[in-house]
């Protein structure tokens, strides 16, 4: 690993904390090639920071021994990686056909009125962010909403009101 101390994130070089560094070292031994570690390393970064900053992409590329562009390609292909800061409660709504037909737009409209954000936005207090994502894989129980990684199926405005009450 080369010295990447010139990569500055929030006034300090980006690096994994001790827990995630140990997890990285454990996982890297289990994968057939170091490049196979791109997705797990992105996930470790997001666990640590809440999102994946550009400095972390360069750091991961350096740790793995590949190009930052290859790490960036993976990070932008999957909607599970946040390339910008998100709210403490990150709400993802599936935008594909099954969810659309079963009322997804009502949920988006309710959130716009209730908490004042549209997809791609964060509330001023940083409490909530909203994102429309590709298929979350719950088409039979659409519409589906994912909040902080937890899935909520057969969602409607009344159920969402209850969820938001618990998050405030």
N, C-alpha and C positions, 0 to 999 in steps of 0.2 A: 504494500500500500504506500502510495506516495504521500507527501505532505500536502494537504489541502487546507492548511490553516488560513489561506487567503479567502476562503469561502466564508463570508460573514452573514450571520443570521441573527437578527435582533441584537446586534452589537457584539456577538461572539461567534466563533466558528461553529458550523453545524456539525454535530456528531450524535450518535446514539447515546442515550444515558446508559448507565451500567447495566440495568436490567435488560434493555433491548440489545445492547452489545453482546451480552451473554447469550441471549436468544438467537441472535444472528449467527454467532459462532457455533451454537448447537445445531441450528438448521442447515448451515452451509455444508456440514459433514453428511447430511442425509440426502442431498440432491446430487444428481449425476454430473452436473456441470455448474460452475459458479453462476453462469448466466441464468440458470433456473431459479436463482434467488431473487430475481428482479421483483416479482409480485410479493413474495413474503417481506422483502426489505421495504417496499412501498407501504405495506400494511403496518410494519413496525414503526415506520416514520409517522404515519397517520395516527397510530395509537399514542405516540409520544407527543405530537404537536397539535393534533386535531385536524391537520391538513398536510399537504405535501408541498413545501416551498421549493423554489428553483434550486436553492443551495443544497437541499437534501437530495435532489435528483443528481446533481454533480457528485455529491458525497457517495451515494449508492453506486453510481457508475465507477467511481474510483475504488470503492471497497470490493466490487465484483470483478473489476478489470475489463470493463466494456465502455462503450461510448454513452455520453449523457443523452444523446438523441435516441438511443435504443431504450433507455429507461423512460424517457419522456413519451415515446410511442406507446409503451405499455400503460403509463399513467393516464394518457388521454384516451386510450381505447376503452377502458373500463370506467363506468360511471361511479363505481364504488370509491374511487380515489378523488379526493377534493383538492383541486389545485389552487384554491383560494380559501381564506378563512371562512368558517361556517359558524352559525350560532350554537349556543350551548345545547339547544334542542334542534337538531337538524332533521327537517321533515322532507322526505322524498315521496313523491307521488308518481305512480306509473302513468305514462302517457300513451300507452299502446291501445289498440282497438278494444280489447275486452274491458279495460278499465274505463275508457272513454264512453262506451255504450252503456255502462252500468253506473254512470254518474260522477265520474272523476272531476268534471268541470264544476259541478256544484260545490265540491270540496275546495277546489282552488278558489272559487269566488267567495266562499265563506271565509277562508283564511285571509283573503285580500281585505274583506270588510272587518273581520274580527281582530286580526293582529297587524293589519296594515302593510302586508308585503305580498308581492307577486313572485312567481318563480324567478330565481336568480338573485333574490334580495335577502337582506338580513335586517331585523328590527334594529332601531337605533340603540337600544339597550343591549344588543348582542344576545338576547335570550333565544330568539328563533331565527332560523333560516329556512327557506323553501326552495326546493329544486324538483323539476320534472325530470324523470329518468326513463330510460328504456325499460323493457319488460323486467319485472321483479319476480317472474316465475310463479305467480299465483292466479293465473287466468281463470280458473274454476271458482275462485272465491273473490272475484273482482267486485269493486275496486279495492286495490291494496295500497296502504300507506305504510311507509317505513319511517319510524322515528328513532333516531340514535341506534340504528341497526336492528331494531325490533319490528317485526312485521305485524300489521293489524289488517285483517281481512274483512271482506263484506262491509267495508267502511261506508258510513254515511255521515251527514252533518251532526246528527244527535250523538253518535258514538265519538266523533271527533271533539265535540264540546266537552264530553266527559274526560277524554284524554288530555285536552289542553288544561282543564281545571287541575288535574294532577301534576302538570308540569309547571304551573305558575307558582 
